[in-house]
């Protein structure tokens, strides 16, 4: 399945629009608190653990969105938007959400 942030797929015609599809993943609690604490020790560096968690959450959200598109009969999702939000009283959870339009490519 093609997933793209663009409104069209180059060289392919959209023969049907099936509606908005979404995917959301919330990752939480102590892991993020520990990661944020360790980040304060890294000046100008990168946190591999944090990046791994973000990448996994993003992959899961996109997979959920693709599954929803397939259930509608789509073979692509266009106009995809990814969003990251910190949730919880102490910012202890992260939500990764994505949305796009399920389409049928001819």
C-alpha positions in Angstrom: 0.0 0.0 0.0 1.3 3.4 -0.9 1.3 6.0 1.9 2.3 9.5 1.0 2.1 13.0 2.4 1.3 14.4 -1.0 -2.3 14.8 -2.3 -1.6 12.6 -5.4 0.6 9.7 -6.4 2.8 10.6 -9.4 1.9 8.6 -12.5 -1.2 7.1 -10.9 -4.8 8.3 -11.2 -7.1 8.3 -8.1 -10.3 6.5 -9.2 -12.0 6.7 -5.8 -11.9 8.6 -2.5 -13.0 6.4 0.4 -12.7 8.8 3.4 -10.4 9.8 6.2 -8.5 7.1 8.0 -6.5 7.5 11.2 -4.0 5.7 13.4 -3.1 6.6 17.0 -0.6 5.1 19.4 0.0 6.2 23.0 3.3 5.2 24.5 3.8 5.9 28.1 4.7 6.2 31.5 8.0 5.6 33.2 10.0 5.0 30.0 9.5 8.6 28.9 10.2 10.1 32.3 13.5 8.2 32.4 14.4 9.2 28.8 13.7 12.9 29.4 15.8 12.8 32.6 18.7 11.2 30.6 18.3 13.8 27.8 19.2 16.6 30.2 22.6 15.0 30.5 23.1 15.0 26.7 24.2 18.3 25.4 23.8 18.4 21.7 23.6 14.6 21.6 20.9 12.2 20.5 19.0 9.7 22.6 18.9 6.4 20.8 16.3 4.9 23.1 14.0 7.9 22.7 14.3 7.7 18.9 13.6 3.9 19.0 10.4 4.5 20.9 9.3 7.3 18.6 10.0 5.2 15.5 8.1 2.2 16.8 5.1 4.4 17.8 5.1 6.0 14.3 5.3 2.6 12.5 2.4 1.3 14.6 0.2 4.4 14.0 0.9 4.2 10.2 0.1 0.4 10.2 -3.2 1.1 12.0 -4.1 3.7 9.5 -3.2 1.4 6.6 -5.3 -1.4 8.0 -8.3 1.0 8.3 -7.7 2.0 4.6 -7.6 -1.6 3.5 -10.9 -2.4 5.3 -12.5 0.4 3.2 -11.1 -1.2 0.1 -8.3 1.3 -0.5 -4.9 0.6 -1.9 -3.3 3.9 -0.9 -3.5 6.7 1.6 -2.7 10.3 0.4 -2.3 13.6 2.3 -0.9 11.9 5.4 -0.2 14.1 8.4 1.8 12.9 11.4 1.4 14.6 14.8 3.1 14.1 18.1 1.6 15.2 21.4 2.7 14.9 25.0 0.0 13.7 27.4 -0.6 13.1 31.1 -0.2 15.2 34.2 3.6 15.2 34.0 4.0 14.7 30.3 4.6 11.1 30.9 2.9 9.8 27.8 3.4 10.5 24.1 0.7 10.1 21.5 1.6 9.6 17.8 -1.3 10.1 15.5 -1.6 10.1 11.7 -4.4 10.8 9.4 -4.9 10.8 5.6 -7.4 10.0 2.9 -7.9 6.4 1.8 -8.1 6.1 -2.0 -8.3 3.6 -4.8 -5.5 4.1 -7.4 -6.5 3.1 -10.9 
